[in-house]
């Protein structure tokens, strides 16, 4: 995969993280912590791991 493709995938993962963070904030605002935690576990954390993995791949490709 090229560096540009990796960076594009990183942006998509970051957008998922931001959207999930917004959703978690909305749920927390209305004290719906159970649903907030579901969003965190099902959307935010997988997107965060994907972002970290892609970042490592970008760093390796630049070396």
C-alpha positions in Angstrom: 0.0 0.0 0.0 1.3 3.4 -0.8 1.9 6.1 1.7 -1.0 8.2 0.3 -3.4 5.2 0.6 -2.3 4.7 4.2 -2.8 8.4 5.0 -6.2 8.3 3.4 -7.2 5.3 5.6 -5.8 7.1 8.6 -8.1 10.1 7.9 -11.1 7.8 7.7 -10.1 6.1 11.0 -9.7 9.6 12.6 -13.1 10.7 11.3 -14.7 7.6 12.9 -13.0 8.4 16.2 -14.2 12.0 16.1 -17.8 10.9 15.2 -17.7 8.4 18.0 -16.4 11.0 20.5 -19.2 13.3 19.5 -21.8 10.5 20.0 -20.2 9.6 23.4 -20.4 13.2 24.5 -24.1 13.4 23.5 -24.9 10.2 25.5 -22.9 11.5 28.5 -24.7 14.8 28.3 -28.0 13.0 28.9 -26.4 10.6 31.5 -26.8 7.6 29.3 -23.5 6.1 30.3 -24.4 2.5 29.3 -24.9 3.5 25.7 -21.8 5.8 25.8 -19.7 2.8 26.8 -21.2 0.7 24.0 -20.2 3.4 21.5 -16.7 3.5 23.0 -16.2 -0.2 22.9 -17.9 -0.9 19.5 -16.8 2.2 17.5 -14.1 4.4 19.2 -11.7 1.8 20.4 -11.6 -0.2 17.1 -11.1 3.0 15.1 -8.3 4.0 17.5 -6.5 0.7 17.1 -6.9 0.9 13.3 -5.4 4.4 13.4 -2.5 3.3 15.5 -1.8 0.4 13.2 -1.9 2.6 10.1 0.4 5.2 11.7 3.0 2.5 12.4 2.7 1.4 8.7 3.2 5.0 7.5 6.2 5.4 9.7 7.7 2.1 8.4 7.0 3.1 4.8 8.8 6.5 5.2 12.0 5.0 6.7 
